[in-house]
Amino acid sequence: MSDIVLSKGIRGNLLSLMGTADLRDRTQYRLSTGKKVNTALDNPGNFFSAAMLNSRATDITNLLDGIGTAIKTLEAADNGIRSIVRVVENAQALARQAQGSAATTARLGGVLPTVNGLVGALTPQTDLTTLGFAAGETITINTGTNRQTVLTIAAGMTVGNLVDAINNNTEATSATGTGVTIGSTAGADARALLSPDGRLVIQAIGTQPLTLSSSNAGSALTNMGFAPADRAKLAGEINVTRSNIAAQFSELRRQIDQLAKDSGFNGVNLLNADTLQAMFNERQTSSLTITGVRFSVDQDLAIKDQKNRFQTDADINDALGELSQAMSMLRSQSSAFGSNLALVQIRQKFTQEMANTLKTGADNLVLADMNEEGANMLALQTRQQLSTQALSLANQADQSVLRLFGG
């Protein structure tokens, strides 16, 4: 082939055809792949920049699975809280129902007391000396043989101290507070509270009789609201309605624990003191750590089992107070989880948009403009036809020389 001599015109047209063919092949490849940069040889800068952007987009996209799991874990915890709230509301309704059923055990209600010579209401801060008691004197609550609570009055003791002495020694076997002594078996089977109008109410927790006495020889007990006729009550009886409600209350407590234990997702339970960490970037330098709670009736919620089968108003009031505090805690934690959920959802959307931005940026570096490449292909086809025609014309010039020999 090297011995074949082509004319300048034919060689020029041939080279033009070869160039056009190369451009046509390149354009066809771009049209088939959709990219103008397919290898590092096409454009090293754009090729490696796009590869880096796509790699980061992939890393960020992989985080979306973890973020999605975090969202579902928070939703599961929120579902659990909302269900527990409904159970607590039922428990509150039960306690109020028990409260509406009159107690039938022995009860000392008294009348409005006389404080410093004036009829008024007692408060937990009312000093016992303002009722006529003196330091060293005693107040005794008795519910049977060796079932008594004795408060030995000291300076500064209040009605609140007396209430605590009664309530905190119903099952004790030793002294539990300054100035408080109890019987050899246990404290009095009684509970005490201050009524809304400021009267001291003492109630037996079972069928025992109930008496109130004092070493004070004056009118201190009368001033407290207990006339001589109001200081003793015969044995009462158990309120069956309250007992049945107490059993239902215990079952609701058990259901609360079960709901909390069943509120996990993918092995993480934010209501069982687990911790959730959501990663937000591929370098693991941006994250959100969500610390769970232990929503058990014996732990964070602190809802004690019904005391004394709800036979005393004090026990019911205690239960209502605990339920109210538990409700506040549930609502507060639900708000906290809701805020965390909103934040994770924001980061999820941000991550999706960031991955899309990176992919778009990478595509801008390597993708071909299909309109432009289509126009290029049409132009190259036209050029190829023109080059072929030009080659034919150049060849005709050589053929004219051949005709000289033929003539």
C-alpha positions as CSV (number, residue, x, y, z in Angstrom):
1,M,0.0,0.0,0.0
2,S,2.9,2.3,0.7
3,D,3.9,2.0,-3.0
4,I,0.5,3.4,-4.1
5,V,0.7,7.1,-4.8
6,L,-2.5,9.1,-4.3
7,S,-3.0,12.5,-5.7
8,K,-3.1,15.4,-3.4
9,G,-6.8,15.9,-4.0
10,I,-7.7,12.3,-3.3
11,R,-5.5,12.1,-0.2
12,G,-7.0,15.4,1.2
13,N,-10.6,14.1,0.6
14,L,-9.7,10.7,2.1
15,L,-8.3,12.3,5.2
16,S,-11.4,14.5,5.5
17,L,-13.6,11.4,5.2
18,M,-11.6,9.6,7.9
19,G,-11.9,12.6,10.2
20,T,-15.6,12.8,9.6
21,A,-15.9,9.1,10.3
22,D,-14.1,9.5,13.6
23,L,-16.4,12.4,14.6
24,R,-19.4,10.4,13.5
25,D,-18.3,7.4,15.6
26,R,-17.7,9.6,18.6
27,T,-21.1,11.3,18.2
28,Q,-22.8,7.9,17.8
29,Y,-21.2,6.7,21.0
30,R,-22.3,9.8,22.9
31,L,-25.9,9.4,21.6
32,S,-25.9,5.7,22.7
33,T,-24.4,6.3,26.1
34,G,-25.9,9.7,26.7
35,K,-22.6,11.0,28.0
36,K,-20.0,13.3,26.4
37,V,-17.4,12.1,28.9
38,N,-17.2,8.3,29.1
39,T,-13.6,7.8,30.1
40,A,-10.8,9.8,31.7
41,L,-9.3,10.2,28.2
42,D,-12.4,12.2,27.1
43,N,-11.9,14.9,29.8
44,P,-9.9,13.9,32.9
45,G,-11.0,16.9,35.0
46,N,-14.7,16.4,34.4
47,F,-14.5,12.6,34.6
48,F,-12.9,12.5,38.1
49,S,-14.9,15.4,39.5
50,A,-18.1,13.7,38.4
51,A,-16.9,10.4,39.9
52,M,-16.2,12.1,43.2
53,L,-19.6,13.8,43.3
54,N,-21.4,10.5,42.4
55,S,-19.5,8.7,45.2
56,R,-20.5,11.3,47.8
57,A,-24.1,11.2,46.5
58,T,-24.1,7.4,46.9
59,D,-22.7,7.7,50.5
60,I,-25.4,10.2,51.4
61,T,-28.1,8.1,49.8
62,N,-27.0,5.1,51.9
63,L,-27.7,7.2,55.0
64,L,-31.3,7.6,54.1
65,D,-32.0,4.0,55.2
66,G,-30.7,4.7,58.7
67,I,-32.6,8.0,58.8
68,G,-35.8,6.3,57.7
69,T,-35.3,3.7,60.4
70,A,-34.9,6.5,63.0
71,I,-38.1,8.0,61.8
72,K,-40.0,4.8,62.2
73,T,-38.5,4.2,65.6
74,L,-39.7,7.6,66.8
75,E,-43.1,7.0,65.3
76,A,-43.3,3.6,67.1
77,A,-42.4,5.3,70.4
78,D,-45.0,8.1,69.8
79,N,-47.6,5.4,69.1
80,G,-46.7,3.8,72.3
81,I,-47.0,7.0,74.3
82,R,-50.4,7.9,72.8
83,S,-51.7,4.4,73.7
84,I,-50.3,4.7,77.2
85,V,-52.0,8.1,77.6
86,R,-55.3,6.5,76.8
87,V,-54.7,3.7,79.4
88,V,-53.8,6.4,82.0
89,E,-57.0,8.3,81.1
90,N,-58.9,5.1,81.8
91,A,-57.1,4.6,85.1
92,Q,-58.0,8.2,86.1
93,A,-61.6,7.5,85.2
94,L,-61.5,4.3,87.4
95,A,-60.0,6.2,90.3
96,R,-62.7,8.9,90.1
97,Q,-65.3,6.2,89.9
98,A,-63.9,4.7,93.1
99,Q,-63.9,8.2,94.6
100,G,-67.6,8.5,93.8
101,S,-68.4,5.3,95.7
102,A,-68.7,6.3,99.4
103,A,-66.2,4.7,101.7
104,T,-67.6,2.2,104.2
105,T,-64.7,1.8,106.6
106,A,-64.4,3.7,109.9
107,R,-63.9,7.4,109.3
108,L,-63.2,10.4,111.5
109,G,-64.3,13.5,109.6
110,G,-64.4,16.2,112.2
111,V,-65.6,19.8,111.6
112,L,-63.8,23.0,110.6
113,P,-61.1,23.6,113.1
114,T,-60.4,26.5,115.4
115,V,-57.0,28.0,114.8
116,N,-55.8,30.7,117.2
117,G,-59.3,31.1,118.4
118,L,-60.8,31.5,114.9
119,V,-62.7,29.0,112.9
120,G,-60.8,28.4,109.7
121,A,-59.2,25.8,107.4
122,L,-56.2,23.6,108.2
123,T,-53.2,23.5,105.9
124,P,-50.1,21.3,106.0
125,Q,-48.2,24.3,107.4
126,T,-50.6,24.8,110.3
127,D,-48.5,24.7,113.5
128,L,-50.0,22.2,116.1
129,T,-49.3,24.7,118.9
130,T,-51.9,27.1,117.3
131,L,-54.5,24.4,118.0
132,G,-53.6,24.2,121.7
133,F,-51.0,21.4,121.7
134,A,-47.7,21.8,123.5
135,A,-44.3,20.3,123.0
136,G,-44.0,16.8,124.6
137,E,-47.7,16.0,124.3
138,T,-48.9,13.2,122.1
139,I,-51.5,12.5,119.5
140,T,-52.5,8.8,119.1
141,I,-54.4,7.1,116.3
142,N,-55.4,3.5,117.2
143,T,-57.0,0.8,115.0
144,G,-56.8,-2.1,117.3
145,T,-54.4,-4.0,119.6
146,N,-50.8,-2.9,119.0
147,R,-52.0,-1.0,115.9
148,Q,-51.4,2.6,116.7
149,T,-49.4,5.6,115.6
150,V,-48.2,8.0,118.2
151,L,-46.9,11.5,117.3
152,T,-44.9,13.1,120.1
153,I,-45.2,16.8,119.5
154,A,-42.0,18.9,119.2
155,A,-41.6,22.6,118.6
156,G,-42.5,23.5,115.0
157,M,-44.5,20.4,114.3
158,T,-47.4,20.9,111.8
159,V,-50.6,19.3,110.7
160,G,-48.6,18.0,107.7
161,N,-46.3,16.2,110.1
162,L,-49.3,14.5,111.7
163,V,-50.7,13.5,108.3
164,D,-47.3,12.1,107.3
165,A,-47.0,10.2,110.6
166,I,-50.3,8.4,110.0
167,N,-49.7,7.7,106.3
168,N,-46.1,6.6,106.5
169,N,-46.5,4.2,109.4
170,T,-49.5,2.0,108.4
171,E,-47.2,-0.9,107.7
172,A,-44.0,0.1,109.5
173,T,-42.4,-1.9,112.3
174,S,-40.1,0.8,113.7
175,A,-40.0,4.5,114.1
176,T,-39.7,6.3,110.8
177,G,-39.6,10.0,111.8
178,T,-38.6,12.4,114.5
179,G,-41.1,12.3,117.3
180,V,-43.0,9.4,115.8
181,T,-43.4,6.1,117.6
182,I,-45.6,3.1,116.6
183,G,-47.1,0.0,118.2
184,S,-45.1,-3.2,118.6
185,T,-46.8,-4.8,115.6
186,A,-47.2,-1.9,113.1
187,G,-48.6,1.6,112.8
188,A,-52.3,2.3,112.8
189,D,-54.2,0.8,109.9
190,A,-55.4,4.3,108.8
191,R,-54.8,7.0,106.3
192,A,-55.2,10.8,106.7
193,L,-55.7,13.7,104.4
194,L,-56.9,17.3,104.4
195,S,-60.2,17.8,102.7
196,P,-60.7,20.6,100.2
197,D,-62.4,22.8,102.8
198,G,-59.5,22.3,105.3
199,R,-60.7,19.5,107.6
200,L,-58.5,16.7,108.8
201,V,-60.0,13.3,107.7
202,I,-58.7,10.0,109.2
203,Q,-60.0,6.8,107.8
204,A,-59.3,3.1,108.6
205,I,-58.0,1.1,105.7
206,G,-60.0,-2.1,106.6
207,T,-62.7,-3.3,109.0
208,Q,-60.9,-2.1,112.1
209,P,-62.4,0.4,114.6
210,L,-60.7,3.8,114.7
211,T,-60.0,6.1,117.7
212,L,-58.2,9.4,118.1
213,S,-56.8,10.5,121.4
214,S,-54.3,12.9,122.9
215,S,-52.4,13.4,126.1
216,N,-53.6,17.1,125.9
217,A,-56.1,17.6,128.7
218,G,-57.5,20.8,127.1
219,S,-59.5,21.5,124.0
220,A,-56.7,20.9,121.4
221,L,-58.5,17.9,119.7
222,T,-61.7,19.9,119.7
223,N,-59.9,22.8,118.1
224,M,-58.6,20.4,115.5
225,G,-62.2,19.7,114.6
226,F,-62.8,16.5,116.6
227,A,-65.4,16.9,119.4
228,P,-65.4,14.1,121.9
229,A,-68.2,12.3,120.0
230,D,-66.2,12.5,116.8
231,R,-63.0,10.8,118.1
232,A,-64.1,7.1,117.8
233,K,-65.8,5.0,115.2
234,L,-66.9,1.4,115.3
235,A,-65.5,-1.1,112.8
236,G,-66.7,-0.5,109.2
237,E,-66.8,-2.8,106.2
238,I,-65.0,-3.3,102.9
239,N,-66.5,-1.4,99.9
240,V,-66.8,-4.1,97.3
241,T,-67.1,-1.6,94.5
242,R,-63.8,0.0,95.4
243,S,-62.2,-3.4,95.7
244,N,-63.3,-4.3,92.2
245,I,-62.1,-1.0,90.8
246,A,-58.8,-1.5,92.5
247,A,-58.4,-4.9,90.7
248,Q,-59.2,-3.2,87.3
249,F,-56.6,-0.5,88.2
250,S,-53.9,-3.1,88.7
251,E,-54.7,-4.7,85.3
252,L,-54.3,-1.3,83.7
253,R,-50.9,-0.8,85.3
254,R,-49.9,-4.2,83.8
255,Q,-51.1,-3.1,80.4
256,I,-49.1,0.1,80.6
257,D,-45.9,-1.9,81.1
258,Q,-46.8,-4.2,78.1
259,L,-47.5,-1.3,75.8
260,A,-44.1,0.2,76.7
261,K,-42.3,-3.0,76.0
262,D,-44.1,-3.5,72.6
263,S,-43.2,0.0,71.3
264,G,-39.9,-0.8,69.7
265,F,-38.9,-0.8,66.1
266,N,-36.0,-2.8,64.6
267,G,-34.7,-3.7,68.0
268,V,-34.7,-0.2,69.4
269,N,-37.3,0.8,72.0
270,L,-37.2,4.4,73.2
271,L,-39.8,3.6,75.9
272,N,-37.6,1.0,77.4
273,A,-34.5,3.2,78.0
274,D,-32.8,2.4,74.6
275,T,-30.8,5.1,72.8
276,L,-31.2,6.0,69.1
277,Q,-28.5,7.6,67.0
278,A,-29.3,9.0,63.6
279,M,-26.3,9.7,61.4
280,F,-26.7,12.7,59.0
281,N,-23.5,12.8,56.9
282,E,-21.0,10.3,55.4
283,R,-18.2,11.4,57.7
284,Q,-20.3,10.6,60.8
285,T,-19.6,14.1,62.2
286,S,-23.3,15.1,62.1
287,S,-25.8,13.1,64.1
288,L,-28.7,13.2,66.5
289,T,-28.7,11.1,69.7
290,I,-32.1,10.5,71.2
291,T,-32.1,9.1,74.7
292,G,-35.1,6.9,75.6
293,V,-37.1,6.7,78.8
294,R,-38.2,3.8,80.9
295,F,-42.0,4.2,80.8
296,S,-42.7,1.5,83.4
297,V,-45.2,2.0,86.2
298,D,-42.4,1.1,88.6
299,Q,-39.8,3.4,87.0
300,D,-40.3,6.8,85.3
301,L,-44.1,6.9,85.4
302,A,-44.1,6.0,89.1
303,I,-47.7,4.8,89.2
304,K,-47.9,2.7,92.3
305,D,-50.3,-0.2,92.6
306,Q,-53.6,0.5,94.3
307,K,-53.1,0.8,98.0
308,N,-55.5,-0.9,100.5
309,R,-57.8,-1.7,97.6
310,F,-58.9,2.0,97.3
311,Q,-60.7,1.7,100.6
312,T,-59.6,5.2,101.7
313,D,-60.0,8.5,100.0
314,A,-56.4,9.3,100.7
315,D,-55.3,6.2,98.7
316,I,-57.5,7.3,95.8
317,N,-56.1,10.9,96.0
318,D,-52.6,9.5,95.9
319,A,-53.4,7.5,92.8
320,L,-54.9,10.4,91.1
321,G,-51.9,12.6,91.9
322,E,-49.5,9.9,90.5
323,L,-51.6,9.5,87.4
324,S,-51.7,13.3,86.8
325,Q,-47.9,13.4,87.1
326,A,-47.5,10.4,84.8
327,M,-49.8,12.2,82.3
328,S,-47.7,15.3,82.4
329,M,-44.6,13.2,81.8
330,L,-46.1,11.4,78.9
331,R,-47.2,14.6,77.2
332,S,-43.9,16.2,77.8
333,Q,-42.0,13.2,76.4
334,S,-44.4,13.0,73.4
335,S,-43.6,16.6,72.7
336,A,-39.9,15.9,72.9
337,F,-40.1,12.9,70.6
338,G,-42.3,15.0,68.2
339,S,-39.6,17.7,68.1
340,N,-36.9,15.0,67.4
341,L,-39.1,13.4,64.7
342,A,-39.6,16.8,62.9
343,L,-35.8,17.3,63.0
344,V,-35.0,13.9,61.6
345,Q,-37.6,14.4,58.9
346,I,-36.0,17.8,58.0
347,R,-32.6,16.1,57.7
348,Q,-34.1,13.3,55.6
349,K,-35.5,15.8,53.1
350,F,-32.2,17.8,53.2
351,T,-30.2,14.6,52.5
352,Q,-32.5,13.7,49.6
353,E,-32.1,17.1,48.1
354,M,-28.3,17.2,48.7
355,A,-27.9,13.8,47.0
356,N,-30.0,15.1,44.0
357,T,-27.8,18.2,43.9
358,L,-24.6,16.2,43.8
359,K,-26.0,13.8,41.1
360,T,-27.2,16.8,39.0
361,G,-23.8,18.5,39.3
362,A,-22.0,15.3,38.2
363,D,-24.4,14.9,35.3
364,N,-23.7,18.4,34.2
365,L,-20.0,17.5,33.9
366,V,-20.4,14.3,31.8
367,L,-23.8,14.1,30.2
368,A,-24.1,15.0,26.5
369,D,-26.6,17.5,25.2
370,M,-28.7,15.2,23.1
371,N,-30.1,18.0,20.9
372,E,-26.5,19.2,20.2
373,E,-25.3,15.7,19.5
374,G,-28.3,15.0,17.2
375,A,-27.5,18.1,15.2
376,N,-23.8,17.1,15.1
377,M,-24.8,13.7,13.7
378,L,-26.9,15.3,11.0
379,A,-24.1,17.7,10.1
380,L,-21.6,14.9,10.0
381,Q,-23.8,12.8,7.7
382,T,-24.1,15.8,5.4
383,R,-20.4,16.4,5.5
384,Q,-19.7,12.7,4.8
385,Q,-21.9,12.9,1.7
386,L,-20.1,16.0,0.5
387,S,-16.7,14.5,1.2
388,T,-17.6,11.4,-0.7
389,Q,-18.8,13.5,-3.6
390,A,-15.6,15.6,-3.5
391,L,-13.5,12.3,-3.5
392,S,-15.4,11.2,-6.6
393,L,-14.7,14.5,-8.3
394,A,-11.0,14.2,-7.4
395,N,-10.9,10.7,-8.8
396,Q,-12.5,11.9,-12.1
397,A,-9.5,14.1,-12.6
398,D,-7.2,11.1,-12.5
399,Q,-9.5,9.2,-14.9
400,S,-9.1,12.0,-17.4
401,V,-5.4,11.3,-17.6
402,L,-6.3,7.6,-18.2
403,R,-8.4,8.6,-21.2
404,L,-5.3,10.3,-22.8
405,F,-3.7,6.8,-23.0
406,G,-6.9,5.3,-24.2
407,G,-7.2,7.8,-27.0
